[in-house]
Amino acid sequence: MAVGVNLPARRVVFYKPYLAMMDNPLDVARYRQMAGRAGRAGIDEAGESIIIAMHAHGPYSVASLSKLILDPAAPIATCLVEQKRGMKRALLEAVASGAVSSGGDIQMFIGSTLLFCVEGYEVAAKATMAALKWLNSSGFIILD
């Protein structure tokens, strides 16, 4: 199951512990995201995640699969900081979808981001202003 698919399931079966190619193994975050589709809150009381350890391309060790299931997920981090392109993309998508069309909308938008929650208003506003200036100078948006 892919990210963004809201399809409840009681059971999620992993036919292979990698994505598309063997050199692209599932990591803890992706495994949990997909396994979390089983037994969705408010729909089911329980869910099951099953990994098929034997595959045509060879067996997978119990240790590696246990690590996938039991390891803690890596901490999350925002991609909206100025050093990354996330804020430019997020704002462009918000404008294109009609979710943001005024200064007040932008304030509400940045106030609901992880960047705002973790770093505060000053950092979020600085990243937002830099992204808006870039989007404007690149011809993606027109600022009033």
C-alpha positions as CSV (number, residue, x, y, z in Angstrom):
1,M,0.0,0.0,0.0
2,A,1.2,3.4,-0.8
3,V,1.4,6.6,1.2
4,G,-1.9,8.5,0.9
5,V,-4.0,5.5,0.3
6,N,-6.8,5.5,2.9
7,L,-7.9,1.9,2.5
8,P,-8.6,0.1,5.8
9,A,-7.5,-3.5,6.1
10,R,-7.5,-6.0,8.9
11,R,-4.4,-7.7,7.5
12,V,-1.4,-6.4,5.6
13,V,0.9,-9.0,3.9
14,F,4.4,-8.1,2.8
15,Y,5.3,-10.5,0.0
16,K,8.8,-9.2,0.0
17,P,10.7,-6.9,2.5
18,Y,11.8,-4.4,-0.2
19,L,10.2,-1.9,-2.5
20,A,10.3,-2.8,-6.2
21,M,14.0,-3.8,-6.3
22,M,16.0,-5.9,-3.8
23,D,18.5,-3.0,-3.4
24,N,15.7,-0.9,-2.0
25,P,14.8,-2.6,1.3
26,L,12.0,-1.5,3.5
27,D,13.1,0.8,6.4
28,V,11.4,1.0,9.8
29,A,9.4,4.1,8.9
30,R,8.0,2.7,5.6
31,Y,7.3,-0.7,7.2
32,R,5.4,1.0,10.1
33,Q,3.5,3.3,7.7
34,M,2.3,0.3,5.6
35,A,1.7,-2.1,8.5
36,G,-0.2,0.6,10.3
37,R,-2.9,0.2,7.7
38,A,-4.0,-3.0,9.4
39,G,-6.5,-2.5,12.1
40,R,-7.2,1.2,11.7
41,A,-8.6,3.0,14.7
42,G,-12.3,3.4,14.6
43,I,-12.7,0.7,12.0
44,D,-11.1,-2.5,13.5
45,E,-10.2,-3.5,17.1
46,A,-7.0,-5.3,15.9
47,G,-4.8,-5.7,12.8
48,E,-2.2,-8.1,11.6
49,S,1.0,-7.5,9.7
50,I,2.6,-10.6,8.0
51,I,6.0,-10.7,6.3
52,I,6.8,-13.6,4.0
53,A,10.4,-14.4,4.8
54,M,11.1,-16.9,1.9
55,H,11.0,-15.5,-1.6
56,A,12.2,-16.5,-5.0
57,H,15.2,-14.2,-4.5
58,G,16.3,-16.0,-1.3
59,P,15.4,-16.2,2.3
60,Y,15.6,-13.3,4.6
61,S,17.1,-13.7,8.1
62,V,14.9,-13.7,11.1
63,A,17.3,-11.2,12.6
64,S,16.9,-8.7,9.8
65,L,13.2,-9.0,9.7
66,S,13.0,-8.7,13.5
67,K,15.1,-5.6,13.3
68,L,12.7,-4.1,10.8
69,I,9.7,-4.8,13.0
70,L,11.2,-4.0,16.4
71,D,13.7,-1.1,15.8
72,P,12.5,2.3,16.8
73,A,11.6,4.7,14.0
74,A,14.1,7.5,13.2
75,P,13.0,10.9,14.6
76,I,11.0,13.0,12.2
77,A,12.4,16.3,10.9
78,T,10.9,19.1,8.9
79,C,11.8,19.6,5.3
80,L,10.5,23.2,5.3
81,V,13.7,24.8,6.6
82,E,15.4,27.3,4.3
83,Q,18.3,24.9,3.5
84,K,15.8,22.5,1.8
85,R,13.3,23.2,-0.9
86,G,10.3,22.0,1.1
87,M,8.8,25.4,1.9
88,K,8.9,26.5,-1.8
89,R,7.0,23.3,-2.8
90,A,4.6,23.4,0.1
91,L,3.6,27.0,-0.6
92,L,3.4,26.5,-4.3
93,E,1.1,23.5,-3.8
94,A,-1.0,25.5,-1.2
95,V,-1.4,28.4,-3.6
96,A,-2.1,26.2,-6.7
97,S,-4.8,24.2,-4.8
98,G,-6.5,27.4,-3.6
99,A,-5.8,26.6,0.1
100,V,-3.7,29.8,0.4
101,S,-4.6,33.1,-1.3
102,S,-4.0,35.8,1.3
103,G,-1.5,36.8,4.0
104,G,-3.9,35.5,6.7
105,D,-4.1,32.2,4.9
106,I,-0.3,32.0,4.8
107,Q,-0.1,32.7,8.6
108,M,-2.6,30.0,9.3
109,F,-0.7,27.6,6.9
110,I,2.7,28.1,8.5
111,G,1.2,28.0,12.0
112,S,0.1,24.4,11.3
113,T,3.6,23.1,10.2
114,L,6.1,21.0,12.1
115,L,8.6,23.8,11.4
116,F,6.5,26.3,13.4
117,C,5.8,23.8,16.2
118,V,9.5,22.9,16.6
119,E,11.4,26.1,15.7
120,G,8.8,28.8,16.4
121,Y,7.3,31.7,14.5
122,E,10.6,33.5,13.7
123,V,12.2,30.6,11.9
124,A,8.9,29.6,10.1
125,A,8.3,33.2,9.0
126,K,11.8,33.6,7.7
127,A,11.6,30.4,5.7
128,T,8.2,31.4,4.4
129,M,9.3,34.8,3.3
130,A,12.4,33.4,1.5
131,A,10.2,30.9,-0.3
132,L,7.6,33.5,-1.3
133,K,10.3,35.8,-2.6
134,W,11.8,33.0,-4.7
135,L,8.4,31.8,-6.0
136,N,7.6,35.4,-7.0
137,S,11.0,36.1,-8.6
138,S,10.8,32.8,-10.5
139,G,7.4,33.7,-11.9
140,F,5.4,31.0,-10.1
141,I,3.3,33.4,-8.1
142,I,2.5,37.1,-8.1
143,L,2.6,39.0,-4.8
144,D,0.3,41.9,-4.2
